[in-house]
Amino acid sequence: MIQILPVYVPGYLVPFLIKEMDGVSVMQNTEQFTNIKIEKNSIIGMFLRRNIKPSYKIKNYQMVIYSKKIGPQNAFSIDLLEYQNSVEFRVDLTFEELDKFYKFLSHLFTISFFTFVKGYLKARKDDGKSYGILMEAIRAIIDEYDLLEYSFSESQLKELYYSQYRNGCCSGLHKNLPFPKNFL
């Protein structure tokens, strides 16, 4: 029995997940398939197991990202597959579980973003007060993950940086803080 349920993940996470998670990508013309194996005992695997609470043994999870260039934009979908053995798989996630998964991945992106900018500023011997170097770091991460394509602006990412700077970059993992306005 095969049951596939699409997992909604914001577009800006697609290039981040493809570049930062060890997956296998297949490209053909304007289409790209990326398959990312998620071990059941990894942080993401444990997160999924605790939220799904399966009554059966899980071999691993697979996150499959499909993207296609349509004109200047990318269309994409993400499927989360659960392998019980080498042949059978199924996913049974509620909307609440999907929302938790989406927030979890968003927090991973946020932590990576903040850490990158902080490291960039430190390498440039800047304390974050110099607007020019901060914006240079933000533009570098925009270019790295094609964030302009997903309607991000430099000001949104600057707001995200300062929010994480005030609250701590891991605050979203242990506090129920909202993302900065106009971010998501």
C-alpha positions as CSV (number, residue, x, y, z in Angstrom):
1,M,0.0,0.0,0.0
2,I,1.4,3.4,-1.0
3,Q,0.1,6.6,0.5
4,I,2.0,9.8,-0.4
5,L,1.1,13.1,1.3
6,P,2.8,16.3,0.2
7,V,4.6,18.3,2.9
8,Y,4.2,22.0,2.5
9,V,7.5,23.7,3.0
10,P,8.0,27.4,2.1
11,G,9.9,27.9,-1.1
12,Y,12.9,29.5,0.4
13,L,13.7,26.2,2.2
14,V,14.0,24.3,-1.1
15,P,17.5,25.6,-2.2
16,F,18.6,25.5,1.5
17,L,17.6,21.9,1.9
18,I,19.1,20.8,-1.5
19,K,22.4,22.6,-0.8
20,E,22.8,21.8,2.9
21,M,21.5,18.3,3.2
22,D,23.4,15.4,1.8
23,G,21.0,14.3,-1.0
24,V,21.2,12.7,-4.4
25,S,20.1,15.1,-7.2
26,V,19.1,14.2,-10.7
27,M,18.8,17.0,-13.2
28,Q,17.1,16.7,-16.6
29,N,16.5,19.8,-18.7
30,T,14.5,22.2,-16.5
31,E,13.6,19.6,-13.9
32,Q,15.4,18.5,-10.8
33,F,14.7,15.6,-8.4
34,T,16.5,15.5,-5.1
35,N,16.2,12.5,-2.7
36,I,17.4,13.1,0.8
37,K,17.6,10.1,3.1
38,I,16.7,10.8,6.7
39,E,18.0,8.2,9.2
40,K,15.5,7.3,11.9
41,N,17.9,8.1,14.7
42,S,19.0,11.5,13.3
43,I,17.7,14.7,14.8
44,I,15.1,15.1,12.0
45,G,14.3,11.4,12.1
46,M,13.7,11.5,15.9
47,F,11.5,14.6,15.4
48,L,9.4,12.8,12.9
49,R,9.2,9.6,14.9
50,R,8.1,11.5,18.0
51,N,5.4,13.4,16.1
52,I,4.2,10.5,14.0
53,K,4.4,7.9,16.7
54,P,4.3,4.9,14.4
55,S,3.2,1.5,15.8
56,Y,5.6,-0.3,13.5
57,K,9.4,-0.4,12.9
58,I,10.7,2.3,10.5
59,K,13.7,1.7,8.4
60,N,14.2,5.4,7.4
61,Y,12.6,8.4,5.9
62,Q,13.1,10.0,2.5
63,M,12.5,13.6,1.6
64,V,11.9,13.9,-2.1
65,I,12.1,17.4,-3.6
66,Y,10.9,18.0,-7.2
67,S,11.5,21.4,-8.8
68,K,10.9,22.6,-12.3
69,K,11.8,25.9,-14.0
70,I,8.7,27.5,-15.5
71,G,9.7,30.7,-17.1
72,P,11.7,32.8,-14.6
73,Q,10.1,31.0,-11.6
74,N,10.7,27.6,-10.0
75,A,7.7,25.4,-9.1
76,F,8.4,22.7,-6.5
77,S,6.9,20.0,-4.3
78,I,8.2,18.1,-1.4
79,D,7.1,14.6,-0.4
80,L,8.0,12.9,2.8
81,L,8.2,9.1,2.6
82,E,8.5,6.6,5.4
83,Y,10.1,3.3,4.6
84,Q,9.0,0.3,6.7
85,N,11.2,-2.0,4.7
86,S,12.8,-1.8,1.3
87,V,9.5,-2.0,-0.6
88,E,6.7,-0.5,1.5
89,F,6.4,3.1,2.5
90,R,3.7,5.4,3.7
91,V,3.2,8.8,5.3
92,D,0.4,9.6,7.7
93,L,0.9,13.1,8.9
94,T,-1.9,15.5,10.2
95,F,-1.9,19.1,9.3
96,E,-0.7,19.9,12.8
97,E,2.3,17.5,12.3
98,L,3.0,19.1,8.9
99,D,3.0,22.5,10.6
100,K,5.4,21.4,13.2
101,F,7.7,19.9,10.6
102,Y,7.6,23.1,8.6
103,K,8.4,25.2,11.7
104,F,11.3,22.9,12.6
105,L,12.9,23.2,9.1
106,S,12.3,27.0,9.2
107,H,14.1,27.2,12.5
108,L,17.0,25.2,11.0
109,F,17.2,27.8,8.2
110,T,17.0,30.7,10.7
111,I,19.8,29.3,12.8
112,S,22.0,28.7,9.8
113,F,21.3,32.2,8.5
114,F,22.1,33.9,11.7
115,T,25.3,31.8,12.2
116,F,26.4,32.6,8.7
117,V,25.9,36.3,9.1
118,K,27.5,36.3,12.6
119,G,30.6,34.4,11.2
120,Y,30.8,36.8,8.2
121,L,30.8,39.8,10.5
122,K,33.4,38.2,12.8
123,A,35.6,37.4,9.9
124,R,35.4,41.0,8.8
125,K,36.1,42.1,12.4
126,D,32.8,43.8,12.6
127,D,30.4,43.8,15.6
128,G,27.3,44.1,13.5
129,K,27.0,47.8,13.9
130,S,28.4,48.5,10.4
131,Y,25.4,48.6,8.1
132,G,27.4,48.1,5.0
133,I,29.1,44.9,6.0
134,L,25.9,43.5,7.5
135,M,24.1,44.1,4.2
136,E,27.1,42.5,2.3
137,A,26.6,39.4,4.4
138,I,22.9,39.4,3.8
139,R,23.4,39.8,0.0
140,A,25.9,36.8,0.1
141,I,23.3,34.5,1.7
142,I,20.6,35.8,-0.7
143,D,22.8,34.8,-3.6
144,E,23.7,31.5,-2.1
145,Y,20.1,30.3,-1.7
146,D,18.4,32.3,-4.5
147,L,16.2,34.0,-1.9
148,L,15.2,36.9,-4.2
149,E,13.3,34.3,-6.3
150,Y,11.2,33.6,-3.2
151,S,10.2,37.2,-2.7
152,F,12.7,37.9,0.1
153,S,14.1,41.4,0.5
154,E,17.3,42.6,2.2
155,S,15.2,44.4,4.8
156,Q,13.3,41.2,5.7
157,L,16.5,39.4,6.3
158,K,18.0,42.3,8.2
159,E,14.9,42.2,10.5
160,L,15.4,38.5,10.9
161,Y,19.0,39.0,11.8
162,Y,18.3,41.6,14.5
163,S,15.4,39.5,15.9
164,Q,17.7,36.6,16.3
165,Y,20.5,38.9,17.7
166,R,18.1,40.2,20.4
167,N,16.5,36.8,21.3
168,G,19.3,34.4,20.7
169,C,19.7,32.4,17.5
170,C,18.2,29.2,19.1
171,S,15.3,31.0,20.8
172,G,12.8,29.5,18.3
173,L,13.7,26.0,19.4
174,H,12.8,26.5,23.1
175,K,10.5,29.5,23.1
176,N,7.3,30.0,21.1
177,L,8.4,33.2,19.4
178,P,6.8,34.2,16.2
179,F,8.9,34.8,13.1
180,P,9.5,38.5,12.4
181,K,6.6,40.3,10.6
182,N,6.6,39.9,6.9
183,F,9.1,37.1,7.0
184,L,7.0,34.1,6.2
